[in-house]
Amino acid sequence: MLATVPLPDGDCRLCPRLADFRAENREKFPDWHNAPVTPFGSLGAELLIVGLAPGLRGANRTGRPFTGDYAGDLLYDTLLAFEFAVGAYAQHPDDGFELTDCRVTNGVRCVPPQNKPVGAEINACRPFLLTEIEAMPNLKCILALGGIAHNTVLRAFGLKVSAWKFGHNTVHYLPDLPVLVNSYHCSRYNTNTGRLTEEMFHDAFRSIRKVVQPKSARTSAGCVAASG
């Protein structure tokens, strides 16, 4: 049986600026989630994807990571293409879309103003990320979306950021820890400017698949071994 992990409560005040911003958005958009966003996917997964923070009109609105904005369109289409998901992604949490051997989370659980958390907010939320990682017994690989997510993963492990440089599709074999793969964040800004293309994003997932084998391939290998 998998462990459960502590999550920030709906009125978390660890970060006063973020709490105030949530309150403002509850007044403006009372039908939105407007609370810390719970990770999506099983703690039994072998892949953990770490983003920066919920988007205002994405996860902060829908309550599911990367759901309802462009970043989610690219991410979840890619997860489908690489057999980390099943179903049809339709930009809302009741679409029936499911992750397979993958979990999606954020380094900061609440939406920040202008999509930019400050250092104190990243630090305050990091214990939730570390506890989540420690509760994943099968974890083999972490995909960090962007430099801030990369740095917060390293700091969660107590590693020096200067020793493990961020770079798109860079693969870090951390000592006695899950493999860390980097990608530029799949935001609309990055794709519109050409900083990240779909093919570049797929390249990062090709690197991940060298670490995390598809379940279909494992099943086929097992059948061959059994019949040999």
N, C-alpha and C positions, 0 to 999 in steps of 0.2 A: 504494500500500500504506500503510495507516495505521500510525502509530507505536505503540509500546507505552509504558506509563508505569510508573515504579517504584511499588511497593506496599509497605506495611509487612510485614515477615515475621511469621510466626506467633507468634514470641516477642519481638515488638518491645518494647523497654524505654524508649522515648522518654518515656513517661509512667509513672513507677513506680506510682502509685496505680491506674491502669487495668490495668497488668500484674499487680499483686497481686490485683485483683478478678477478672481472667480466671482466675488460678490457683485462687482460691477456687471459682469456678464449675466449673472442670474437675473438682475433687474432688466437688462436689455433683451435677453433671450431666455425667458423662463421655461421654455420647452426643451432646452438643450441639457446635456449631461452636466456641464459646469462643475466638475469635481475631479479628484485624482482618478486617473484612468487605469483600470485593472489590466494586467498583461493578458495576452491572447495566446492560447495554446497550452499543451500539457507540460507539466514539470518533468515528465518522462522523456521529453524530446532530446535528440542528440545535437540539434542546432538551436542556438539562441541568437536572435537578431535584436540588437540594441540601437534604438534611435535616440534622438536628442530629447524631444519633449512633444506632448500633444500639440497638434495644430489647432488654431482657434476655430476654424470652420470644418475641421476634420474630426479627430478623436475627441476634442473638447465638446463637440456638438453631438457626436454619435455614441461616445462612451467605449469605443473599441479602437485599439491602436491602429493608426494609419487607415482609418476608414472614413471615407467621405471627401477626400481631397486627392489631388493629382499624385502625390507621393504614394498613396495607397494603390492607385491604379497601376503604377509601374511595379511596385513591390509585389502585389498579390498576383498580377499576371505572370511575373517572373517565377514566383513560388509554384504556380500551376505548371509552368513550362518545365520546371526542374523537379517535379513530383514531390514537392513539399506541401501540397495542398490539393484538395478535391472540392468539386462543386463549382458554382458560378458566383463570382464576386460581384455584388450589386450595390456597393457603397452604403450599406446599412447593416447593423449587427444582427438582424433577423433574416439575412439572405440565405442562411444554410451553408455558407462557405466554411470549410473546416481545414485546419492545418494538420499536416501529417509529419510527425517526427520533427516538428519545428515549433518554436515559441517566439512571440514578438513582444518586446517590452520597450521601455524608455528609461534613460538615465534620470530624467526628471519627470515626475508623474503628473504634474499640473501644467496647464498652458501658461507660458510666460508672455508678458507684453512684447510685441514685435517679434515673437518667436525667438527671443534671446534671453535665456536664463543667465543669471550672474553667478560668479564663483561660489558664493555662500549658499546659493540654492542648489547648485550641483552637489556640493559637499553634504548638504543636509539630507538629500535624497539618496545619496550613494549607499548607505547601509541597507536600504530596501533592495537595491540591485545585488549587493553582495549576498544577502540572505537568500535571494532568489537563485543565484548561481549555485550556492552551497546546497540548495534543496533539489538540484537536478542531478540525480545519480548517474544518468547516462550521457551527460553532456560531453561532446567531443569537440565542438567548434562554436565560436562566437563570431558573428558578423557585426562589426561596428560601422554604423552609417555616419560618417563624418568624423572630423578630428576631435570634437568634444566628446563624442561617445567613445572613441578610441582611448582618449586620455582617462575618462572616468572608469573604464574597465581596468586599465592598468593600475590606476590608483586604488581601485577596490581590491586588487590582488597585492597591493603594497609594493608594486614595481615602479622603477624610475621611468618617467615618460621619455626622458632623453635617451634611454637605452633602446627604445623601440619606436622608431620613427613612423608616423602615419604616411601612407601613400596608397593611392588607389590600386586595388588588387595586390597589395603587399600581404604576404602570409608570414605571420610571426609564430614560431614554435616556442612558446613560453615554457619555462622550466616546470615540469610536472603539473602542467595546467592545460586546459583546452586550447586548441589552436585558435589564434586570433587572426581573422581575415578583415582587411579594410576595404571600404568602398566609399566613394563620394556619396553624400546623401542624395537620395532619389527625389529631391524636391523639384518643383517646376522651374525654379530659378536656375538650378544646375543644368537641367536638360535644355531649357530655352537658350542658355548661353553656350551650350556645347561642351561644358565642363564634364558632363556625364551623358553618354549616349546609351541607348538600350543595349547595344553590343558590349560596351564597356561594363555595364551592370551584369550582363550575362557572363562575362569573363570572370567576375568575382564569384559567381555561383558555380562556374566550372571548377574553380579552385576549391570551393567548399565541397563539391562532390568527390574530390580526391580524398577528402577526410571522412565525409559522411556518405556511406554507400546507400543508394536507393533501396528501399525495402524489397522492391520487386527483384532486384539483382541478388539480394541476400537469399530470398526464397528460392530463386532458380539455382543458385550455387548449392543450397542445402539439398535440393532434389537431386542434383547431379552427384553430390557426394554420397547420398543415401543409396543411389542405384549403382554406384561404381563398385 
